[in-house]
Amino acid sequence: MFTPAVVQFTHAVAEHACIDSPLVSDLCADEVKQRIMRAYVQLVFRAEDTATARSFVMMRIGRLEVHLTDLRRADITAGVPPFLIEVVDWLHQASIDSIGSYEFSQDELAAAVEMIVSAAQEADTRIGSAQHGPTI
Protein backbone atom coordinates (compact mmCIF):
# COMPACT_ATOMS: atom_id res chain seq x y z
CA MET A 1 0.00 0.00 0.00
CA PHE A 2 1.01 3.63 0.20
CA THR A 3 3.74 4.71 2.62
CA PRO A 4 4.38 8.36 3.51
CA ALA A 5 7.39 9.82 1.75
CA VAL A 6 9.77 12.55 2.72
CA VAL A 7 9.57 15.08 -0.07
CA GLN A 8 12.79 16.72 -1.23
CA PHE A 9 12.14 20.08 -2.88
CA THR A 10 14.42 21.33 -5.64
CA HIS A 11 14.15 24.92 -4.49
CA ALA A 12 14.53 25.49 -0.74
CA VAL A 13 11.98 28.29 -0.87
CA ALA A 14 9.30 25.98 -2.34
CA GLU A 15 9.28 23.81 0.77
CA HIS A 16 7.93 26.70 2.85
CA ALA A 17 6.03 28.48 0.08
CA CYS A 18 2.44 29.38 0.75
CA ILE A 19 -0.26 30.53 -1.61
CA ASP A 20 -1.80 33.75 -0.39
CA SER A 21 -5.20 33.85 -2.03
CA PRO A 22 -8.36 35.53 -0.79
CA LEU A 23 -10.25 32.27 -1.35
CA VAL A 24 -7.63 29.90 0.06
CA SER A 25 -5.72 31.55 2.86
CA ASP A 26 -2.17 30.31 3.42
CA LEU A 27 -2.35 27.10 1.42
CA CYS A 28 1.21 25.86 1.98
CA ALA A 29 3.32 23.28 0.19
CA ASP A 30 2.59 20.60 2.79
CA GLU A 31 -1.17 21.01 2.35
CA VAL A 32 -0.80 20.90 -1.46
CA LYS A 33 1.24 17.68 -1.12
CA GLN A 34 -1.42 16.11 1.09
CA ARG A 35 -4.21 17.07 -1.30
CA ILE A 36 -2.31 15.49 -4.20
CA MET A 37 -1.83 12.25 -2.27
CA ARG A 38 -5.48 12.09 -1.16
CA ALA A 39 -6.62 12.71 -4.74
CA TYR A 40 -4.22 10.07 -6.06
CA VAL A 41 -5.48 7.45 -3.59
CA GLN A 42 -9.12 8.29 -4.36
CA LEU A 43 -8.50 8.08 -8.09
CA VAL A 44 -6.55 4.82 -7.96
CA PHE A 45 -9.05 3.05 -5.72
CA ARG A 46 -12.18 4.47 -7.33
CA ALA A 47 -14.37 1.59 -8.51
CA GLU A 48 -14.92 2.73 -12.06
CA ASP A 49 -14.14 1.57 -15.54
CA THR A 50 -10.40 1.97 -16.06
CA ALA A 51 -10.80 1.78 -19.83
CA THR A 52 -11.62 5.49 -19.89
CA ALA A 53 -9.66 8.47 -18.58
CA ARG A 54 -10.78 9.54 -15.12
CA SER A 55 -10.35 13.09 -13.91
CA PHE A 56 -11.50 15.35 -11.14
CA VAL A 57 -10.76 18.73 -9.61
CA MET A 58 -8.32 18.36 -6.68
CA MET A 59 -8.49 21.96 -5.53
CA ARG A 60 -9.52 25.46 -6.51
CA ILE A 61 -7.29 28.46 -5.89
CA GLY A 62 -9.00 31.68 -6.90
CA ARG A 63 -9.77 31.29 -10.58
CA LEU A 64 -7.41 28.34 -10.95
CA GLU A 65 -8.44 24.70 -10.77
CA VAL A 66 -6.01 21.84 -10.26
CA HIS A 67 -7.08 18.65 -12.04
CA LEU A 68 -5.74 15.13 -11.54
CA THR A 69 -6.28 12.78 -14.48
CA ASP A 70 -5.68 9.05 -14.71
CA LEU A 71 -5.19 8.51 -18.45
CA ARG A 72 -6.76 5.58 -20.27
CA ARG A 73 -4.43 2.61 -20.24
CA ALA A 74 -4.96 2.15 -23.98
CA ASP A 75 -3.96 5.77 -24.66
CA ILE A 76 -0.67 5.66 -22.76
CA THR A 77 2.35 5.72 -25.04
CA ALA A 78 5.58 4.17 -23.81
CA GLY A 79 7.41 6.72 -21.68
CA VAL A 80 4.28 8.80 -20.97
CA PRO A 81 3.22 8.94 -17.31
CA PRO A 82 -0.27 7.58 -16.59
CA PHE A 83 -1.18 10.46 -14.24
CA LEU A 84 -1.42 14.13 -15.18
CA ILE A 85 -1.78 17.13 -12.88
CA GLU A 86 -2.94 20.22 -14.72
CA VAL A 87 -3.47 23.78 -13.49
CA VAL A 88 -6.30 25.39 -15.45
CA ASP A 89 -7.53 28.98 -15.54
CA TRP A 90 -11.24 28.12 -15.61
CA LEU A 91 -12.25 31.71 -16.40
CA HIS A 92 -10.31 31.63 -19.69
CA GLN A 93 -10.56 27.85 -20.18
CA ALA A 94 -6.79 27.73 -20.60
CA SER A 95 -4.19 25.34 -19.31
CA ILE A 96 -1.54 27.17 -17.27
CA ASP A 97 0.84 24.28 -16.60
CA SER A 98 0.88 20.52 -16.24
CA ILE A 99 3.13 17.72 -15.09
CA GLY A 100 2.99 13.96 -15.51
CA SER A 101 3.67 11.33 -12.86
CA TYR A 102 4.16 7.58 -12.78
CA GLU A 103 3.45 6.93 -9.10
CA PHE A 104 4.06 10.20 -7.26
CA SER A 105 7.51 9.31 -6.01
CA GLN A 106 9.27 11.84 -3.79
CA ASP A 107 10.74 13.70 -6.77
CA GLU A 108 7.51 13.64 -8.77
CA LEU A 109 5.48 14.84 -5.80
CA ALA A 110 7.93 17.66 -5.05
CA ALA A 111 7.86 18.76 -8.71
CA ALA A 112 4.04 18.73 -8.76
CA VAL A 113 3.82 20.80 -5.55
CA GLU A 114 6.34 23.32 -6.91
CA MET A 115 4.39 23.59 -10.17
CA ILE A 116 1.06 24.22 -8.38
CA VAL A 117 2.47 26.73 -5.89
CA SER A 118 4.37 28.58 -8.65
CA ALA A 119 1.34 28.70 -10.96
CA ALA A 120 -0.86 30.03 -8.14
CA GLN A 121 1.69 32.67 -7.14
CA GLU A 122 2.20 33.77 -10.76
CA ALA A 123 -1.56 33.97 -11.34
CA ASP A 124 -1.95 36.02 -8.18
CA THR A 125 0.81 38.38 -9.36
CA ARG A 126 -0.79 38.77 -12.81
CA ILE A 127 -4.23 39.42 -11.29
CA GLY A 128 -2.79 41.89 -8.77
CA SER A 129 -0.88 43.86 -11.40
CA ALA A 130 -3.91 43.91 -13.71
CA GLN A 131 -6.07 45.34 -10.90
CA HIS A 132 -3.58 48.09 -10.09
CA GLY A 133 -2.87 48.93 -13.73
CA PRO A 134 0.51 49.49 -15.35
CA THR A 135 3.20 51.40 -13.50
CA ILE A 136 4.72 54.40 -15.23
Order of alpha helices (4+ residues) and beta strands (2+ residues): alpha-beta-beta-alpha-beta-beta-beta-beta-alpha
